[in-house]
Amino acid sequence: MDDIYMKIRIFNNQIIEVDYFKSINYSHSIFNYPMCFIAEYSNINELFFLLSIFIGFQGLSSQHKMYLGKEILKAHISIKLKQMYIQS
């Protein structure tokens, strides 16, 4: 199982944000900052390109990558249809 999780959010019905979190089990550290990827609704291919070259994304399982792609497309469609997006 991957020790990584991603949260997808929509801002102002035009911006898709993907937050990348990696679980760190350092007993001396209480901080866990996300890495954020942001793209406008009309430039979703740029978001996919950024994620494809990000080294942290390359270590994910194929199942996790496909889930993330599905959720990004779901967010994209919800913007287009002016509906609320809820990540599953």
Backbone as XML, in Angstrom:
<?xml version="1.0"?>
<chain id="A" units="angstrom">
  <residue number="1" name="MET">
    <atom name="N" x="0.839" y="-1.183" z="0.000"/>
    <atom name="CA" x="0.000" y="0.000" z="0.000"/>
    <atom name="C" x="0.881" y="1.242" z="0.000"/>
  </residue>
  <residue number="2" name="ASP">
    <atom name="N" x="0.489" y="2.237" z="-0.756"/>
    <atom name="CA" x="1.248" y="3.482" z="-0.840"/>
    <atom name="C" x="1.137" y="4.257" z="0.464"/>
  </residue>
  <residue number="3" name="ASP">
    <atom name="N" x="2.231" y="4.916" z="0.847"/>
    <atom name="CA" x="2.201" y="5.769" z="2.033"/>
    <atom name="C" x="1.955" y="7.219" z="1.638"/>
  </residue>
  <residue number="4" name="ILE">
    <atom name="N" x="1.277" y="7.387" z="0.523"/>
    <atom name="CA" x="1.014" y="8.705" z="-0.054"/>
    <atom name="C" x="-0.495" y="8.854" z="-0.235"/>
  </residue>
  <residue number="5" name="TYR">
    <atom name="N" x="-0.981" y="10.048" z="-0.001"/>
    <atom name="CA" x="-2.372" y="10.311" z="-0.353"/>
    <atom name="C" x="-2.474" y="11.685" z="-0.987"/>
  </residue>
  <residue number="6" name="MET">
    <atom name="N" x="-3.511" y="11.873" z="-1.766"/>
    <atom name="CA" x="-3.713" y="13.116" z="-2.495"/>
    <atom name="C" x="-5.132" y="13.605" z="-2.267"/>
  </residue>
  <residue number="7" name="LYS">
    <atom name="N" x="-5.243" y="14.899" z="-2.125"/>
    <atom name="CA" x="-6.545" y="15.540" z="-1.929"/>
    <atom name="C" x="-6.783" y="16.466" z="-3.115"/>
  </residue>
  <residue number="8" name="ILE">
    <atom name="N" x="-7.956" y="16.373" z="-3.706"/>
    <atom name="CA" x="-8.303" y="17.184" z="-4.876"/>
    <atom name="C" x="-9.387" y="18.170" z="-4.468"/>
  </residue>
  <residue number="9" name="ARG">
    <atom name="N" x="-9.170" y="19.435" z="-4.824"/>
    <atom name="CA" x="-10.132" y="20.489" z="-4.492"/>
    <atom name="C" x="-10.355" y="21.376" z="-5.706"/>
  </residue>
  <residue number="10" name="ILE">
    <atom name="N" x="-11.489" y="22.070" z="-5.691"/>
    <atom name="CA" x="-11.834" y="23.022" z="-6.750"/>
    <atom name="C" x="-12.013" y="24.393" z="-6.118"/>
  </residue>
  <residue number="11" name="PHE">
    <atom name="N" x="-11.440" y="25.413" z="-6.764"/>
    <atom name="CA" x="-11.575" y="26.789" z="-6.297"/>
    <atom name="C" x="-12.237" y="27.641" z="-7.371"/>
  </residue>
  <residue number="12" name="ASN">
    <atom name="N" x="-13.186" y="28.445" z="-6.968"/>
    <atom name="CA" x="-13.858" y="29.420" z="-7.840"/>
    <atom name="C" x="-14.404" y="28.809" z="-9.128"/>
  </residue>
  <residue number="13" name="ASN">
    <atom name="N" x="-14.760" y="27.551" z="-9.101"/>
    <atom name="CA" x="-15.279" y="26.851" z="-10.283"/>
    <atom name="C" x="-14.405" y="26.998" z="-11.515"/>
  </residue>
  <residue number="14" name="GLN">
    <atom name="N" x="-13.098" y="27.121" z="-11.319"/>
    <atom name="CA" x="-12.205" y="27.202" z="-12.474"/>
    <atom name="C" x="-10.806" y="26.673" z="-12.209"/>
  </residue>
  <residue number="15" name="ILE">
    <atom name="N" x="-10.452" y="26.412" z="-10.959"/>
    <atom name="CA" x="-9.104" y="25.955" z="-10.637"/>
    <atom name="C" x="-9.178" y="24.608" z="-9.934"/>
  </residue>
  <residue number="16" name="ILE">
    <atom name="N" x="-8.387" y="23.648" z="-10.424"/>
    <atom name="CA" x="-8.284" y="22.333" z="-9.799"/>
    <atom name="C" x="-6.943" y="22.272" z="-9.079"/>
  </residue>
  <residue number="17" name="GLU">
    <atom name="N" x="-6.993" y="21.900" z="-7.813"/>
    <atom name="CA" x="-5.770" y="21.783" z="-7.012"/>
    <atom name="C" x="-5.618" y="20.345" z="-6.541"/>
  </residue>
  <residue number="18" name="VAL">
    <atom name="N" x="-4.413" y="19.793" z="-6.700"/>
    <atom name="CA" x="-4.086" y="18.463" z="-6.196"/>
    <atom name="C" x="-3.020" y="18.641" z="-5.125"/>
  </residue>
  <residue number="19" name="ASP">
    <atom name="N" x="-3.330" y="18.234" z="-3.898"/>
    <atom name="CA" x="-2.379" y="18.300" z="-2.790"/>
    <atom name="C" x="-1.793" y="16.914" z="-2.574"/>
  </residue>
  <residue number="20" name="TYR">
    <atom name="N" x="-0.469" y="16.835" z="-2.573"/>
    <atom name="CA" x="0.266" y="15.576" z="-2.422"/>
    <atom name="C" x="0.826" y="15.504" z="-1.005"/>
  </residue>
  <residue number="21" name="PHE">
    <atom name="N" x="0.436" y="14.476" z="-0.265"/>
    <atom name="CA" x="0.930" y="14.265" z="1.097"/>
    <atom name="C" x="1.684" y="12.946" z="1.152"/>
  </residue>
  <residue number="22" name="LYS">
    <atom name="N" x="2.847" y="12.952" z="1.769"/>
    <atom name="CA" x="3.608" y="11.722" z="1.980"/>
    <atom name="C" x="3.703" y="11.496" z="3.478"/>
  </residue>
  <residue number="23" name="SER">
    <atom name="N" x="3.374" y="10.292" z="3.909"/>
    <atom name="CA" x="3.449" y="9.965" z="5.334"/>
    <atom name="C" x="4.902" y="9.904" z="5.763"/>
  </residue>
  <residue number="24" name="ILE">
    <atom name="N" x="5.221" y="10.668" z="6.776"/>
    <atom name="CA" x="6.577" y="10.688" z="7.314"/>
    <atom name="C" x="6.488" y="10.262" z="8.771"/>
  </residue>
  <residue number="25" name="ASN">
    <atom name="N" x="7.222" y="9.238" z="9.126"/>
    <atom name="CA" x="7.166" y="8.716" z="10.489"/>
    <atom name="C" x="8.391" y="9.125" z="11.292"/>
  </residue>
  <residue number="26" name="TYR">
    <atom name="N" x="8.706" y="10.401" z="11.265"/>
    <atom name="CA" x="9.811" y="10.900" z="12.072"/>
    <atom name="C" x="9.260" y="11.307" z="13.432"/>
  </residue>
  <residue number="27" name="SER">
    <atom name="N" x="9.791" y="10.747" z="14.480"/>
    <atom name="CA" x="9.277" y="11.062" z="15.813"/>
    <atom name="C" x="9.599" y="12.486" z="16.231"/>
  </residue>
  <residue number="28" name="HIS">
    <atom name="N" x="10.644" y="13.081" z="15.649"/>
    <atom name="CA" x="11.028" y="14.438" z="16.028"/>
    <atom name="C" x="10.332" y="15.513" z="15.195"/>
  </residue>
  <residue number="29" name="SER">
    <atom name="N" x="9.565" y="15.118" z="14.195"/>
    <atom name="CA" x="8.910" y="16.089" z="13.320"/>
    <atom name="C" x="7.392" y="15.988" z="13.455"/>
  </residue>
  <residue number="30" name="ILE">
    <atom name="N" x="6.758" y="17.124" z="13.647"/>
    <atom name="CA" x="5.292" y="17.141" z="13.723"/>
    <atom name="C" x="4.676" y="17.764" z="12.479"/>
  </residue>
  <residue number="31" name="PHE">
    <atom name="N" x="5.513" y="18.139" z="11.523"/>
    <atom name="CA" x="5.033" y="18.832" z="10.334"/>
    <atom name="C" x="4.908" y="17.871" z="9.167"/>
  </residue>
  <residue number="32" name="ASN">
    <atom name="N" x="3.858" y="18.040" z="8.399"/>
    <atom name="CA" x="3.645" y="17.262" z="7.190"/>
    <atom name="C" x="3.022" y="18.195" z="6.160"/>
  </residue>
  <residue number="33" name="TYR">
    <atom name="N" x="3.865" y="18.868" z="5.404"/>
    <atom name="CA" x="3.386" y="19.857" z="4.447"/>
    <atom name="C" x="3.092" y="19.207" z="3.101"/>
  </residue>
  <residue number="34" name="PRO">
    <atom name="N" x="2.007" y="19.610" z="2.443"/>
    <atom name="CA" x="1.701" y="19.043" z="1.125"/>
    <atom name="C" x="2.477" y="19.743" z="0.016"/>
  </residue>
  <residue number="35" name="MET">
    <atom name="N" x="2.614" y="19.056" z="-1.093"/>
    <atom name="CA" x="3.095" y="19.676" z="-2.317"/>
    <atom name="C" x="1.849" y="19.900" z="-3.161"/>
  </residue>
  <residue number="36" name="CYS">
    <atom name="N" x="1.664" y="21.112" z="-3.656"/>
    <atom name="CA" x="0.431" y="21.475" z="-4.355"/>
    <atom name="C" x="0.665" y="21.633" z="-5.850"/>
  </residue>
  <residue number="37" name="PHE">
    <atom name="N" x="-0.245" y="21.087" z="-6.621"/>
    <atom name="CA" x="-0.250" y="21.244" z="-8.075"/>
    <atom name="C" x="-1.564" y="21.923" z="-8.433"/>
  </residue>
  <residue number="38" name="ILE">
    <atom name="N" x="-1.477" y="23.022" z="-9.175"/>
    <atom name="CA" x="-2.664" y="23.815" z="-9.490"/>
    <atom name="C" x="-2.729" y="24.059" z="-10.995"/>
  </residue>
  <residue number="39" name="ALA">
    <atom name="N" x="-3.926" y="23.918" z="-11.548"/>
    <atom name="CA" x="-4.137" y="24.226" z="-12.964"/>
    <atom name="C" x="-5.552" y="24.747" z="-13.147"/>
  </residue>
  <residue number="40" name="GLU">
    <atom name="N" x="-5.712" y="25.596" z="-14.131"/>
    <atom name="CA" x="-7.053" y="26.074" z="-14.465"/>
    <atom name="C" x="-7.835" y="24.958" z="-15.145"/>
  </residue>
  <residue number="41" name="TYR">
    <atom name="N" x="-9.134" y="25.061" z="-15.026"/>
    <atom name="CA" x="-10.045" y="24.078" z="-15.612"/>
    <atom name="C" x="-9.749" y="23.863" z="-17.096"/>
  </residue>
  <residue number="42" name="SER">
    <atom name="N" x="-9.484" y="24.941" z="-17.811"/>
    <atom name="CA" x="-9.266" y="24.843" z="-19.259"/>
    <atom name="C" x="-7.900" y="24.257" z="-19.611"/>
  </residue>
  <residue number="43" name="ASN">
    <atom name="N" x="-6.985" y="24.149" z="-18.640"/>
    <atom name="CA" x="-5.634" y="23.630" z="-18.897"/>
    <atom name="C" x="-5.374" y="22.346" z="-18.118"/>
  </residue>
  <residue number="44" name="ILE">
    <atom name="N" x="-6.314" y="21.435" z="-18.145"/>
    <atom name="CA" x="-6.178" y="20.206" z="-17.366"/>
    <atom name="C" x="-4.994" y="19.363" z="-17.842"/>
  </residue>
  <residue number="45" name="ASN">
    <atom name="N" x="-4.649" y="19.458" z="-19.123"/>
    <atom name="CA" x="-3.504" y="18.699" z="-19.626"/>
    <atom name="C" x="-2.208" y="19.143" z="-18.970"/>
  </residue>
  <residue number="46" name="GLU">
    <atom name="N" x="-2.112" y="20.414" z="-18.594"/>
    <atom name="CA" x="-0.923" y="20.892" z="-17.885"/>
    <atom name="C" x="-0.809" y="20.227" z="-16.517"/>
  </residue>
  <residue number="47" name="LEU">
    <atom name="N" x="-1.932" y="20.022" z="-15.861"/>
    <atom name="CA" x="-1.921" y="19.349" z="-14.567"/>
    <atom name="C" x="-1.445" y="17.907" z="-14.722"/>
  </residue>
  <residue number="48" name="PHE">
    <atom name="N" x="-1.956" y="17.208" z="-15.720"/>
    <atom name="CA" x="-1.506" y="15.836" z="-15.966"/>
    <atom name="C" x="-0.016" y="15.802" z="-16.311"/>
  </residue>
  <residue number="49" name="PHE">
    <atom name="N" x="0.462" y="16.784" z="-17.067"/>
    <atom name="CA" x="1.888" y="16.844" z="-17.405"/>
    <atom name="C" x="2.732" y="17.061" z="-16.155"/>
  </residue>
  <residue number="50" name="LEU">
    <atom name="N" x="2.334" y="18.008" z="-15.306"/>
    <atom name="CA" x="3.080" y="18.264" z="-14.069"/>
    <atom name="C" x="3.156" y="17.014" z="-13.198"/>
  </residue>
  <residue number="51" name="LEU">
    <atom name="N" x="2.039" y="16.328" z="-13.059"/>
    <atom name="CA" x="2.036" y="15.115" z="-12.243"/>
    <atom name="C" x="2.896" y="14.019" z="-12.862"/>
  </residue>
  <residue number="52" name="SER">
    <atom name="N" x="2.924" y="13.931" z="-14.181"/>
    <atom name="CA" x="3.701" y="12.871" z="-14.831"/>
    <atom name="C" x="5.202" y="13.050" z="-14.666"/>
  </residue>
  <residue number="53" name="ILE">
    <atom name="N" x="5.673" y="14.284" z="-14.519"/>
    <atom name="CA" x="7.116" y="14.494" z="-14.354"/>
    <atom name="C" x="7.529" y="14.624" z="-12.888"/>
  </residue>
  <residue number="54" name="PHE">
    <atom name="N" x="6.577" y="14.673" z="-11.979"/>
    <atom name="CA" x="6.882" y="14.765" z="-10.553"/>
    <atom name="C" x="7.377" y="13.413" z="-10.054"/>
  </residue>
  <residue number="55" name="ILE">
    <atom name="N" x="8.558" y="13.404" z="-9.447"/>
    <atom name="CA" x="9.188" y="12.141" z="-9.039"/>
    <atom name="C" x="8.367" y="11.381" z="-7.999"/>
  </residue>
  <residue number="56" name="GLY">
    <atom name="N" x="7.667" y="12.086" z="-7.131"/>
    <atom name="CA" x="6.842" y="11.420" z="-6.127"/>
    <atom name="C" x="5.686" y="10.654" z="-6.741"/>
  </residue>
  <residue number="57" name="PHE">
    <atom name="N" x="5.179" y="11.124" z="-7.855"/>
    <atom name="CA" x="4.069" y="10.469" z="-8.539"/>
    <atom name="C" x="4.521" y="9.188" z="-9.225"/>
  </residue>
  <residue number="58" name="GLN">
    <atom name="N" x="5.775" y="9.156" z="-9.655"/>
    <atom name="CA" x="6.292" y="7.999" z="-10.384"/>
    <atom name="C" x="6.381" y="6.753" z="-9.510"/>
  </residue>
  <residue number="59" name="GLY">
    <atom name="N" x="6.444" y="6.928" z="-8.192"/>
    <atom name="CA" x="6.524" y="5.785" z="-7.295"/>
    <atom name="C" x="5.182" y="5.206" z="-6.889"/>
  </residue>
  <residue number="60" name="LEU">
    <atom name="N" x="4.097" y="5.797" z="-7.355"/>
    <atom name="CA" x="2.768" y="5.302" z="-6.992"/>
    <atom name="C" x="2.435" y="4.021" z="-7.740"/>
  </residue>
  <residue number="61" name="SER">
    <atom name="N" x="1.565" y="3.227" z="-7.165"/>
    <atom name="CA" x="1.093" y="2.032" z="-7.854"/>
    <atom name="C" x="0.212" y="2.447" z="-9.033"/>
  </residue>
  <residue number="62" name="SER">
    <atom name="N" x="0.077" y="1.559" z="-9.989"/>
    <atom name="CA" x="-0.762" y="1.847" z="-11.162"/>
    <atom name="C" x="-2.206" y="2.097" z="-10.752"/>
  </residue>
  <residue number="63" name="GLN">
    <atom name="N" x="-2.677" y="1.350" z="-9.773"/>
    <atom name="CA" x="-4.052" y="1.518" z="-9.298"/>
    <atom name="C" x="-4.249" y="2.913" z="-8.701"/>
  </residue>
  <residue number="64" name="HIS">
    <atom name="N" x="-3.270" y="3.390" z="-7.945"/>
    <atom name="CA" x="-3.360" y="4.717" z="-7.339"/>
    <atom name="C" x="-3.331" y="5.799" z="-8.424"/>
  </residue>
  <residue number="65" name="LYS">
    <atom name="N" x="-2.509" y="5.622" z="-9.446"/>
    <atom name="CA" x="-2.443" y="6.589" z="-10.552"/>
    <atom name="C" x="-3.766" y="6.651" z="-11.309"/>
  </residue>
  <residue number="66" name="MET">
    <atom name="N" x="-4.361" y="5.486" z="-11.556"/>
    <atom name="CA" x="-5.630" y="5.468" z="-12.280"/>
    <atom name="C" x="-6.741" y="6.101" z="-11.452"/>
  </residue>
  <residue number="67" name="TYR">
    <atom name="N" x="-6.745" y="5.862" z="-10.156"/>
    <atom name="CA" x="-7.728" y="6.488" z="-9.275"/>
    <atom name="C" x="-7.576" y="8.007" z="-9.317"/>
  </residue>
  <residue number="68" name="LEU">
    <atom name="N" x="-6.346" y="8.483" z="-9.243"/>
    <atom name="CA" x="-6.103" y="9.925" z="-9.259"/>
    <atom name="C" x="-6.564" y="10.543" z="-10.579"/>
  </residue>
  <residue number="69" name="GLY">
    <atom name="N" x="-6.265" y="9.895" z="-11.695"/>
    <atom name="CA" x="-6.717" y="10.387" z="-12.992"/>
    <atom name="C" x="-8.230" y="10.446" z="-13.082"/>
  </residue>
  <residue number="70" name="LYS">
    <atom name="N" x="-8.888" y="9.424" z="-12.550"/>
    <atom name="CA" x="-10.358" y="9.395" z="-12.545"/>
    <atom name="C" x="-10.918" y="10.551" z="-11.725"/>
  </residue>
  <residue number="71" name="GLU">
    <atom name="N" x="-10.331" y="10.809" z="-10.577"/>
    <atom name="CA" x="-10.819" y="11.884" z="-9.711"/>
    <atom name="C" x="-10.572" y="13.265" z="-10.323"/>
  </residue>
  <residue number="72" name="ILE">
    <atom name="N" x="-9.440" y="13.446" z="-10.983"/>
    <atom name="CA" x="-9.168" y="14.732" z="-11.641"/>
    <atom name="C" x="-10.174" y="14.964" z="-12.767"/>
  </residue>
  <residue number="73" name="LEU">
    <atom name="N" x="-10.446" y="13.930" z="-13.548"/>
    <atom name="CA" x="-11.442" y="14.071" z="-14.620"/>
    <atom name="C" x="-12.840" y="14.305" z="-14.047"/>
  </residue>
  <residue number="74" name="LYS">
    <atom name="N" x="-13.145" y="13.676" z="-12.932"/>
    <atom name="CA" x="-14.429" y="13.900" z="-12.272"/>
    <atom name="C" x="-14.549" y="15.354" z="-11.809"/>
  </residue>
  <residue number="75" name="ALA">
    <atom name="N" x="-13.466" y="15.908" z="-11.284"/>
    <atom name="CA" x="-13.462" y="17.319" z="-10.880"/>
    <atom name="C" x="-13.650" y="18.219" z="-12.098"/>
  </residue>
  <residue number="76" name="HIS">
    <atom name="N" x="-12.984" y="17.871" z="-13.190"/>
    <atom name="CA" x="-13.088" y="18.637" z="-14.435"/>
    <atom name="C" x="-14.530" y="18.651" z="-14.944"/>
  </residue>
  <residue number="77" name="ILE">
    <atom name="N" x="-15.168" y="17.493" z="-14.936"/>
    <atom name="CA" x="-16.553" y="17.390" z="-15.399"/>
    <atom name="C" x="-17.498" y="18.154" z="-14.472"/>
  </residue>
  <residue number="78" name="SER">
    <atom name="N" x="-17.242" y="18.099" z="-13.174"/>
    <atom name="CA" x="-18.123" y="18.814" z="-12.241"/>
    <atom name="C" x="-18.047" y="20.324" z="-12.447"/>
  </residue>
  <residue number="79" name="ILE">
    <atom name="N" x="-16.878" y="20.831" z="-12.823"/>
    <atom name="CA" x="-16.768" y="22.263" z="-13.136"/>
    <atom name="C" x="-17.571" y="22.580" z="-14.389"/>
  </residue>
  <residue number="80" name="LYS">
    <atom name="N" x="-17.403" y="21.727" z="-15.401"/>
    <atom name="CA" x="-18.096" y="21.961" z="-16.672"/>
    <atom name="C" x="-19.615" y="21.940" z="-16.492"/>
  </residue>
  <residue number="81" name="LEU">
    <atom name="N" x="-20.107" y="21.050" z="-15.636"/>
    <atom name="CA" x="-21.548" y="20.927" z="-15.417"/>
    <atom name="C" x="-22.054" y="21.811" z="-14.278"/>
  </residue>
  <residue number="82" name="LYS">
    <atom name="N" x="-21.130" y="22.595" z="-13.688"/>
    <atom name="CA" x="-21.475" y="23.495" z="-12.579"/>
    <atom name="C" x="-22.099" y="22.737" z="-11.408"/>
  </residue>
  <residue number="83" name="GLN">
    <atom name="N" x="-21.484" y="21.602" z="-11.078"/>
    <atom name="CA" x="-21.935" y="20.803" z="-9.950"/>
    <atom name="C" x="-20.843" y="20.745" z="-8.886"/>
  </residue>
  <residue number="84" name="MET">
    <atom name="N" x="-21.225" y="20.379" z="-7.687"/>
    <atom name="CA" x="-20.266" y="20.272" z="-6.596"/>
    <atom name="C" x="-19.444" y="18.993" z="-6.758"/>
  </residue>
  <residue number="85" name="TYR">
    <atom name="N" x="-18.153" y="19.087" z="-6.501"/>
    <atom name="CA" x="-17.264" y="17.930" z="-6.591"/>
    <atom name="C" x="-16.997" y="17.383" z="-5.196"/>
  </residue>
  <residue number="86" name="ILE">
    <atom name="N" x="-17.139" y="16.072" z="-5.048"/>
    <atom name="CA" x="-16.798" y="15.388" z="-3.802"/>
    <atom name="C" x="-15.870" y="14.240" z="-4.162"/>
  </residue>
  <residue number="87" name="GLN">
    <atom name="N" x="-14.680" y="14.252" z="-3.585"/>
    <atom name="CA" x="-13.705" y="13.196" z="-3.865"/>
    <atom name="C" x="-14.149" y="11.916" z="-3.175"/>
  </residue>
  <residue number="88" name="SER">
    <atom name="N" x="-14.128" y="10.803" z="-3.920"/>
    <atom name="CA" x="-14.532" y="9.521" z="-3.319"/>
    <atom name="C" x="-13.341" y="8.772" z="-2.780"/>
  </residue>
</chain>
